[in-house]
Amino acid sequence: MRTMLTKFVLAVALIGSAAMGQDWTQVAGGPGPRTGPAMTLDAARGETVMFGGIVPFGPALDETWVWDGVSWNQRHPAHAPQVRSFAVLAYDSARGQAVLFGGITTGGSLLNDTWIWDGSDWTQRSPLTSPPARIHAAMAFDPLRCQMVLFGGSFATGFFGDTWTWNGTNWAAATPGVSPSARALHSLGFDAISGQVILYGGDSFGQFLRETWGWDGSNWNLKTPAVNPGPIFDNVATSGRIFLYAADASGSPSYWIWHGSNWIQLHPLHAARPTFPVISLDKRGNVILFGLTPGVTATTSETWLYPLGTQTLTSGVQITTSGFVFSRVTGTWVGTVTVTNTGVTPLAGPLGVVLTKLAPQLKPINSTGINVFGVPYLTLPGFDTANGQLVPGQSATVPVQFPAMTFEAVAYQGTWQ
């Protein structure tokens, strides 16, 4: 059997059982009560940024707040967009900046300006063309095509059903042959499995829409999942997965994840149900939910966290990877990942490794599955249940196998280290 060595090394992290028994946790402190702020994770700075909103029965705001994974802190940038609520804000991972568009002022003026947040200050952009002014639109970044996608929204007398893209400099109106109907209060998020921006729900003249659509960069296509959630409150794209916060006819909340072709309902131990919430992620992989405290006449706000995924174990762990060998007999690349407990306490199962720098479309042949972040994982043999414990000094090895040509494709995209 002829073999060939490669220079590539996997980027690997050990994951533990923190995903078991996931639940919402309320955290103290934070911004004052407001509805309609815009919020997104600024991944370059590891901060969740929130802008604007309107105080109940009061004025709109121009405040900038950031959540650092532990607490809220107000920022005081040298420049800021004018007061507004119900704008859209999404993170552009290709350019390392958050993009804010639209909204409405205290006096009721609709806006169509574009602003960029770089982690310390706001900068207004002056594109040659811009979408018409609107509120209640939805916007998400498409990393495969390196463009922001905006759809729909509402104005004084109706709804928009248009699609726009932002390339970092200018807005361009798309002309799809098929498109969702005009609507507002819908959701957008990027799905790594299909490589599409997924739209769900919305409201059109009082009719709550329970549709799922996909945008492939040039056209919209209607999805046919086995089940559609109820009318949505808000959603968040989770590094290739989409988390949805919905409500049934009685107003009871429900929580969903889009898994490439279907919606899967999550069942936390308790319900978080702030009024008029907005949702994002934080740097720890939590869903962060901010809104008004229900039943308190809108005088206080509250923040909730939901651990979406698994816990990465970094202390007391040593991870080593072998060089990968290509077998012309099997036509696959084969290597191993070895995990050693270098700490003083056992690591409780289930335990597995995640391959953190794979291109979204690639997956090991022998992976156990894909977690909610779209990342392949492999459980450690013998430690894949709650009964398994990796004791101090003990090691466990898991094989990793890829199809032929995988490495060339991944290396070209710069996704390996």
Number of C-alpha atoms within 10 A of each C-alpha: 7 8 12 10 11 12 9 15 14 21 17 17 20 22 22 21 20 17 14 13 10 17 18 19 14 14 13 10 12 18 19 12 18 26 22 25 28 24 29 27 29 26 19 16 15 17 21 22 30 25 25 27 26 22 19 14 8 9 16 25 21 18 20 23 20 24 21 17 17 10 12 20 15 14 14 12 13 9 11 19 20 16 18 29 30 26 27 26 26 28 25 25 17 16 13 16 21 24 26 25 26 25 29 25 21 16 9 12 12 22 20 17 19 22 20 23 21 16 19 11 14 19 15 15 14 12 14 9 11 18 21 14 17 25 27 27 27 26 29 27 25 25 18 15 13 16 21 23 25 24 25 27 30 21 17 10 6 12 21 20 15 20 22 18 23 20 15 17 11 14 20 17 14 15 12 15 9 11 18 21 14 18 27 27 23 27 27 28 29 28 26 24 17 17 20 23 27 26 26 23 26 26 20 19 11 8 10 17 20 16 20 23 19 23 22 16 17 11 14 20 18 15 15 12 15 9 13 18 22 21 24 24 21 22 26 27 28 24 17 25 23 26 28 28 23 19 18 12 8 6 11 11 18 21 21 19 22 22 22 18 14 16 20 18 16 15 13 14 10 10 15 23 21 19 17 16 23 24 26 25 30 25 18 16 20 19 23 27 25 29 25 24 19 15 10 9 9 17 14 16 22 23 25 21 22 18 21 23 19 21 17 17 16 11 9 15 17 15 19 14 19 15 15 23 17 22 16 13 9 11 12 18 25 18 18 15 19 16 23 18 20 17 15 10 13 16 20 18 21 23 24 22 25 23 19 16 16 22 18 19 11 16 20 19 12 14 18 14 15 15 15 19 19 23 21 22 23 23 22 24 15 15 18 18 15 13 10 17 18 21 16 16 14 13 15 15 17 18 16 20 19 20 16 15 12 15 20 9 13 18 14 9 11 11 15 17 10
